[in-house]
Amino acid sequence: MSSTFVTPDLQSANEIIDLASQAVGKGLRQLVAIGGADKHQVLAYDLAHAASAVETARSLLDYGAKGDHEGLITCAFTADMAHELMTKLIGREALWGLDANPLAAASSFIAIYRDPEFLASLADVQGPRHLDSDFEMVQDTFRSFSDKVIAPRAEHVHRYNEDVPEEIISGLAEMGAFGLSVPVEYGGFSEGGEGEYLAMVVATEELSRGSLGIGGSLITRPEILTRALVKGGTEAQKEYWLPRLATAETMVAVAVTEPDYGSDVAGLKVTANPAVGPDGEAGYVINGVKTWCTFAGRADVLMLLARTDPDRSKTHRGLSLFIVPKPRGDAHGFEFTQNVQPDGSTGKMEGRPIDTIGYRGMHSYEIALENWWVPATNLIGEEGGLGKGFYYQMEGFENGRLQTAARAVGLMQAAYEAAYDYAHNRNVFGNNIADYQLTKVKLGRMTVLIQAGRQFGYQVSKLMAKGEGTTEASMVKAYVCKAAEWVAREAMQIHGGYGYAEEYSVSRLFVDARVLSIFEGADETLCLKVIARRLVENA
């Protein structure tokens, strides 16, 4: 088939999205009928990912109507989505409560828009983003900083496992990156509305394009604490902390996960018990171990979730959220002490670094706290925040998932650019790699997945600005982070043996991509405990 004669068919794309949605809907009703997600985890997991892909395709329909190339990208992704759904269903139709070959009507559409020659024709042009001029300026500003300041340092930090350079933190602070979600009345740039979320998504993508480890993740942790404070903080807490977060005077690490519980927040064991401080001030002493506390060495405070109600039957309702000040520590481990009681007894905080294969620069730690004292004024919401920490934390985590999707898009963009550049400068068997159909098809599919993830992220940002979109935020995270692994892998493969060499950036992008489906909600937990459950509730 010649790609010259392929034109967009958005009406058919819409019909196939509806057909796929109906199949997912029947699968969800079947899941309810046979016992639910906990009993049938494979079905629930597949349904969550299928639903996420369907909604990604649906988000492209408006984009596809803006031009022929946009329409072709929309049709290509819709065909890709339908094909993947069909592979999930083969042999499991009965488990889903479906007849054999329920997507048969999509076959001719898939044949057209998965045709290798057609996909190859998409390799060179990614398509416009269709951002308003204000957000184009945001993109240009952060892309310039990423190219000039972040990218030149990314490989060195990755290879030698060093810290985020201070000039990146100070540079982003001068650009206002840490104040994107801080309300203007507290020294930030947020005036509400969709602009706040969309600016964050655009900035995060561009920073991640430079580096996931020393760029794309820097604004996430202040963002999470900012949203928790806006949701539940007292006025005094907002007036004190938010201006400091906006200027990067206070940098944040998040201490939620524990060694025995991972994503099972309801089972947390770290305790915070009332205790008088060294000057007779009311406060709490914190005891226990947190793990995967990213950026905790450099951070000035930990946003820490602890159990304040000893009745464990209350699960997440017995948790409270604290701002825990700490000194800045060495990236390769730290230990601090404090006098916490009138009798001079000592509190301790020890951070043990967790070496990782990628995502370097931020550094993750296991942190042991022994009688570490914080004043009662550092309990978010103070007395009114007791037992509400889980809900305050989730206010930030939902947005954190949207940010992680934007990070994934930025990483995919970097991987595509690296693969495209290499393919056009490498000859094999007498021909340029970029001239081979297989290379073109890989690059073409990359352009489709990247634009689909980007546009879905834009849509979710608009939903979240209206107080909606929490399920969609989980969906875009689930879909795009898995897509990033494929894009990074194929970008590496296009490089051949050089892709396995540290001197080429794709080796870093490949190991960085692997973390995306693990942090900010492990993929399995996100699909089973969040997406599938919410879909079942609406089935």
N, C-alpha and C positions, 0 to 999 in steps of 0.2 A: 504493500500500500504506500502510495506517495503521500508524505505529510502535507504537500502543497494543497491537496484537495480536502484536508480535514478542517472542518469548521466547528465552532462551539455548538453544542446542543444542550442548552441549559434546561429546557423543558424535560428532556429525557433524564438529565442529571437529577433534577428535582424528583422525578418519579422513582428513580432508583434509590435515592436517599430515603424516600418514604417507604419503599419496599423493604429496605434494610432496617429501617426503624420499626416496621411492623414485625419483622423476624425477631428483633431484639425484644420488643414488647411481649411477644408470645413466649420467648425464652424466660423473661422475668416472671410472667404469670406461672409458667411451669416450675420455676425455682421456688416460688411461694407454695405451690401445690405439693411439692415433694419434700419439703422440710427446711428450706431456707439456705442462706449463704454459708452458715457454719457447718452444715452437714454436707453440702455439695460445693466445695470450694473451687474446684476446677471450672464448673459451670459458671459460678458467680464471677470468677476472675475473667473468664473469656467474655462474659456478658459486659462486664465493666469496661474492658478494653474495646469491645465492639461498639458499645454505646458512645465511648469517647471518640472513636474514629468517625462514627455517624455524625456526631455533633460538630466535629471539625469540618466535615464535608458541608454540612448545612451552613456553617458560618461563612463558607466561601461563595455561596450563591449571590449575595449582594456584590461581592468583589468581582465575580465573573461577569456581571452585567455591565461593568465599567469599560469594557473593551474586548476586542477579539482575543488578544493574548491572555488577558485575565480569564476569559471564558475557557480557553484551552487548558489553562492550569486547573481550573475548577473541574472540568470534565476528566482530566487526567487523574486528579486526586480522587474523584468519585469512583472512577473505575478501579483505582488501586484499593480503595476502601472496600468496595464490593468483592473484589477478588480475595482480599484477606479474610473477609467474613465467610466467603464460600469455603476457604480452606479450614476455617474453624469448625464449620458445620459438617464437612464430609465424615460420615461414619458416626456422627453424634446427633443427627437430626431428631431421633426419638428422645434423646436426653433434653433437647431444647423444646420438645413438644411440637415439632414441625414435620411436615411431609418431606419426602425426598426432593432434593434440588429446589428449595423454595425461592432461590434467586435466578431461576432459569430465564426469566424475562430480561435479566440484565446481561445475558451472554453476548448479544450482538454489540451492545454499548461497550462492554469490556474489551471485546475484540478490536474495536476501533481505537479506543483511547489507551489501550495497553500495547498497541502495535509498536514494535521496536523502532521502526522508522519515524513514527510520530513522536515517541519519547525522545529519540535522538535529536529531533528538531527543536526541543526545548532546552538543550544543553547550554546554549550561549546567552540566553536572555532570561533573567529572573522575573521580570515584570515589575511595574511600579508598585510602591507601597500605598499610595493614595493617602498620605498624611496631609493634614492642613499645614499651612505655612509656619505656624508657631511650632508645630512638632517636627517639621523639617529642620527648623533651626536647632531644636533640641538634639535631633539626630546628628546634624553636622557638628555641633559643638562637642558632643561626647565622642563622636567618631574621631575628630581631630585630636582630642586629648588621648584617646586610646591608641591612635597610631603613633603619636609623638612621644608619649610618656610611658604608657603601659606596655605595649608590644615590644619595645626594645629591651625591656627588663625581664620579660616573661620567661625566656629560656634559661637565663642565668639563675633566677630564683628557683625554677623547677629542678634544674640539675643539681644545685647545691643545697636545696631544701632550706632556703633562707627566708627571712621575714618579708612581709609587704614593705617596700621602700616607703619611708616617711614622706617623700615628695609626692607620692601618689595620694596619700591620705590628705596632705595639706592642699594639694592641687584640686582634689575633688571638693574639699571643704570650701575653697575659694569660689568654685563654680556653683555652690549651693546644692550639691548632690545629696547631702545628708539632711537637707531641710525640705525635700520635695513633698513629704507627707506631714510636715509640722505646720500647724495652722499659722497663718500670718500674724495673728495676735501674740504668738509665742516665738516670733523671730524666724519663722519658716516661710515657705512659699505656697502653701496649700490654701486655696480659697474654696475648696470643695468642688464638686462636679467631676465630670469624667476626665478633665484635663490632668488632675492629680495622678490618677492611676495610669493614664496613657503615657504621661511624661516619664513615670517610673519605669514602665515597660520598655519604652524606646531607649532610655538611658541605660538600663540594665543590659539590653541586647548589645549595644555598642561597646560597653565596658567588657562584656564577656567575649566579644569578638577579639578583643586584645588579649585577654587572659581570664579564665574562670577563677584561678587561684588568687590573683593579685588585682583583679578589676571587678569582675561581675558580681562577686559576693560581698563586697565591702559595704554596700548600702543596705543589704538585707537585714542585718541584725539591728542596727539603729531603727530601721523601719518597723520591725516587729515590736520593739519596746515602745516606740512612738505610738503605735496603734493601741497597744495595751493601756498606755497612759491616757490617751484621748478617750478610750472607752470607759475606764474605771478609775483613773487617778483623781485625787482631790485637786482643788484649784491650786493649793500651795505646791503640790507635787508637779503639776503641769508648769507652773511659773518657774520652778527651780530647774527641772530636768529638761524640758523641751528645748529651751534656747541652747543649752549645752549640747544636746544631741544634734541640733541643726548646724552647729559650727564645728562639730567633731572634737570639741573640748572634752567630751565624754564619749569614748568608744565602747561598744557593747559586745559581749558574748552571751549566748543563750545556753543556760544549764537546765535542761529538762530531762533528757534521756538518762536512764540508769542502767548499770551493767546487766541486771537480771531481767529487765523489763522492756528494753528497746522502745518500740512504738506504743507499748501498752501503758499509756500514761496513768490509767486508773489504778495501776498496781504500785505506784511509786512509794518508796520507803524513806527517802530523806525527810527528816523532821525539822520543824522550826517550833521551838517551845519558848514561852514567855520567860524572860530573864532580865534582871537589872544590870545595866551597864556599869562601867568603871566609875562614872560620875553620878550614879544613882538614876540614870535615865532609863525609862522603860524601853524594852526591846525584845529581841528573840535571839536564841542561840541555835545555829543550824548544824546538824550532824548527819553524815552520810556521804555517799559517793555518787558523783555524776560523771557521765562519760560522753564522748563525742562533743565536747564543748569547743567548738571551732572559734579560733581567734582569742581564746581565753588568756594567753600569755600577754599579748599587747593590750587587751581590753582594760578599761578603767573600772567597769562594773560588770557583774553578771546579772542577767535577768533569770532568776532562779525560782523554779516551782517546787514547793515543799508541802509536806503534810502538816497541817496545823490542827487537825482533829484526829485524835488517836483511834476513833471508831472507823476501822477500815471498811466496814460495810457501806460507808457513805461514798466509797471509791473517789471519783473525781470531785464530788461535792465537798470533800474534806481538804482540798488543796488550795493554797494561797500563793500569790506571786510577789516576790521580793526583788528590790534593787539592791544588790550586794556590792558595795565598793571594795576595791582591791588595788594594791600597787601594780604597776606595770612589771611584768616578769620577763625572764629570758625565754626565747622561743623553744629552747631545748630542755625546759623544765624549770620549775620555780617552787619555792617554799617560803611562806610568810607566817609570822606570828603576831598576835595582838594581845594586850591585856584587856580582858573582857569582864571581869568581876571585881567588885570592891575588894575582895580578898587577894587580888593580884593573879588569879589563875589565868592560864594562857589559852587563847584560841589559836588554831592552826589551819592553814590552807596549803595543800600540796598539789601541784600540777605535774602529771607525768605525761610527756608527749606520746602520741600514738602515730608512729611512722606510717605513711600511706604511699601507695604507688603513684598517685596523682593528686590533683587539687592542692598543690603545695603553695606555701606562702602564708596562708591563713593559719595553718597548724591546728590540729585537734588534740584535745587533752582528756585524760581522766583526772578528775579533781576530787580529792578527799578533804572533807571539812570536819573539823573537830571543835565543837564549842565556838564556832565562828559567830561573833555577835554582830547584829545589825539593829539600828534604832527602829522603834515602832513606826516612825514616820516614813520608813522605807518599805513598808508593806503597802503595795499598790491599793489605793482605796482606803488605807488605814483600817480602822475597825470595821468599816462598812465593806471592806474587801475580803474579809475572812471567808474562806470557803468558795470564793469566786475566781480564784486564780486560773483554773482550767479555762473558764470562759474568756477571761481577759487574754490569756495566751493564744487561744484559738482565733481571736480577733486579728492577731498579727500573723498567725500561721496560715490562714486561708490566703492572705495576700502574699505570704512567702511562697506559696505554691505557684501563684501566678508569676511571681518574680523568677522562680526556678525554671518555669517554662520559657520565659524570656532569655534566661541564661542559656538554655538549651538551643534556642534559635540563634543566639549570637555565636555559640560554639559551632553549630552547623554551618553558619555563614563563613566562619573562618576556615573550616575544613573544606568547604566547596571552593573557596577562593584559592586555597593552597593546591588542591587537586587540579583545578582548572589551569592555574599557572604552570604547574609541573607538566601536565599533559600537553600543553602547547609548546613546551621547550625540551621535550624528550623524544628521541627517535628510537624505535625498536623495529628490527627486521625491515629496515629501509623506509619506514613510514613514521610520521609523527603519531604519538599515542592518541592525540586528540582526533585523529582521522578514523580511528577504529570505531565500528558501530558499538561494540560492547562498552567502550569508554564513554561514548556519547550518551548511551542509554542510562548509564550510572549517573552521569552529570545531570541529565534531564530529570531523572527521578529526584535527585537532590534538590533541584530548583523547585519542584512541585511540593516536596515535603517541607522545605523551609518556608515557602510562602504560605502554605496551609497553616503551619504552626504559628507563624507571625500574625496572620489575619484572625485566627481564633483567639490569640492573646489580646489583640486589639478589641475584639468583641467582648471578651470577658472583662476587660478593664472598664468598658462602658457599663456593663451589668453591675459590677461591684460598686461603681460610683453611685448607682441608684439603690444600693443596699441589697442587691441580688447577686446571683452568680457564684455562690459558694460551691455548689456542686460542679459547675462548669470550670471553676478554678482547679478543682481536683482532676477533672477530666483532661484539661489542656496539659496539666503537669504529667499525667499518666501517659498520654499519647506522645507528646513531643519529646519527652525524655527517652523513651524507647526508640523513637525515630532518630534521635541524635546518635545513638550507638551505631545504627546502620550507616548513617552518613559518615561518621568518623572512621568506621571500619573500611568503607569503600574508598574514602579519600586516602587512607593509608595504603590500601591495595593498589590504587592507581600509581602510587609512588614506587611500587615493587619493593626491592630490598632496601632502598633508601627510606622507605616509610618506617622501617624498623630501626633506623638510626636516629640517635638523639639529636643530631645536627639539624634534622628537619622537624618543623613544628607539629606535623601530623602525629608523630609519636606521642607528644604531650597531649594533643587534642583527644587522641584515642583513649588514654588512661583517664583523662579528665572526664570524658563523656560517661565513663562507667559509673561515676558516683551519682549522676543525676537521678537515676531511678532508685537510689538508696536513701539520700538525705531529703529533708523536708517531707517526710512520710515515705517509708519504704513502699515500693510498688505494690507488693502483695497486700500490705495493711491498707494502703490507700484504696485499692480496688475492692477488697473484701469488706472492710469496716466502714468505709466512707461512701464510695461511689455505688457499690451494689446495694448497700442498705438504703441509701436515699432513693435509688431507682425503684427498689422493691416497695418502699413506702408510697411511691407515686404510681405503681403499676396497677 
